[in-house]
Amino acid sequence: MTDTLTALRTAFTDAGVTGRIHALDIGSGAELDLYGDELVCTASIHKLPLLVTLHERAAAGDLDLTEQIDCPPLGRPAGPTGLAAMLDVARLSLRDLAYLMMAVSDNAAADLLLDRVGLDAVNRTAARLGLSRTTVTHSFGEMMASVKQDAGPGGAQALADPHVVARLRALDPAWGNRSTPRELTRLLAAIWRDEVCTPENGDAMRRLMALQVWPHRLASGFPFDDVHVAGKTGSLPTLRGEVGVVEYPDGGQYAVAVFTRTLSTAAIVPAADAVIGTAARIAVDALRERRTQKGMRSAEPG
């Protein structure tokens, strides 16, 4: 355990970031963490609790996932992907909005779903699952609007100034959407164990997480054809994170949540992205070694 924590600290330091991680062996319950109980800003990772709430309400019969929603261009929150980047009127089902929200982290799609299920419902779902420190306080459009407002007249270029970044409310977990790495792995485990709602809805959520298009964070630590990674990223200035489940062909399933902060205000910091995969691999390897050692002890003659 000590060697693993040292390796994690070294990986984060070498990448020029501070890091938070929690990893959970879904099958055995074994866990490993470095600052896993610290509050973190979830950014777009909070789309995962929203997805859970959507499917929970669908399973209860409160809504139909094939329901069509009009998506007018006016009033859409800013964003580089999906509806947020589109210019014309669209009409999509709730489940297709959920696809855009999870696969390309579409803020506009997410806010349409948040309007449909309600912010309070997302918090009630978290409370029902025992996630007492997981809270949504605002929409994704409001989060991005706060960044724009706090950046001031300098616009996006001002975010290169560390003094400007330091005043962003979106980076303060006391103000914005928040959770802890431990609670997020607990949520992932509940999804994989079908403890959230029906197995059919669980399959749908797991499918969407597997369709995420970004391979440069969590998945980068597991470059194997037979290892499956399903996750959700989140990003804000200086903040990068991802939560997800790593599945091995021997049946091992590992929920991992990694969050990093960097002093660099650059929009692209490859090392800060890659260390998310590196840290996840270190943690999962340690949990797999623990599982192997436990199996060997169990096989010893009594």
Secondary structure, 3 states (H helix, E strand, C coil): CHHHHHHHHHHHHHCCEEEEEEEEECCCCCEEEECCCCCEECHHHHHHHHHHHHHHHHHCCCCCCCCEEEECCCCCCCCCCHHHHCCCCEEEEHHHHHHHHHHCCCHHHHHHHHHHHCHHHHHHHHHHCCCCCCECCCCHHHHHHHHHHHHHHHHHHHHHCHHHHHCCHHHCCCCCCEECHHHHHHHHHHHHCCCCCCHHHHHHHHHHHHCCCCCCCHHHHCCCCCCEEEEEEEEECCEEEEEEEEECCCCCEEEEEEEEEECCCCCCCHHHHHHHHHHHHHHHHHHHHHHHHHHHHHHCCC
